[in-house]
Amino acid sequence: METTKRIKTLTGIVTGKSGDKSIRVTIGFKVKHPKYNKYIRRRTKLAVHDERNLCGVGDTVEITESRPYSRTKSWRVVQVTQKAIQA
């Protein structure tokens, strides 16, 4: 029996850019409260590796799980799906 590993990809918004090739991405999702059956908004902040330094704050990016780049970074940018509008 052959098992294949499913690659996890997520879409989020860049909320921070610190250092070279590093960004902070916020992933928003909704969960249903077990007792009150109301949907609650939750978010996860991930440290992401940006190899080509293409991302800026406010961009929507697609990220995928990868090998650990540092203690906190184990995700990398696949593509920038939408650039932020600069004022």
C-alpha positions, 0 to 999 in steps of 0.5 A, a space after each residue: 500500500 502506497 501512501 502519498 503525503 498531501 502538501 498543505 497550501 493556504 492563502 493569507 494576507 501579509 501583515 509584516 515584513 521584517 528582515 531579509 526574505 522573511 514575512 509574517 502572514 495572517 490566515 483568517 478562518 471561522 470556527 463554530 462554537 460548540 455550545 452556541 453554534 455561532 461562528 467565531 473568527 479566528 486567525 493564525 500568524 505564520 512566519 514565512 520564507 520569501 525567497 525572492 523578496 516579492 511580497 509587501 505588506 497587504 499583499 495576498 499570498 499563497 503559501 505552502 508547508 516546507 522544511 524548517 528554515 529557522 526556529 519559527 519559519 517552516 512555510 514558504 511563498 508559492 505565489 503572490 495572488 494579489 498585490 496591495 494597492 499603495 496610496 
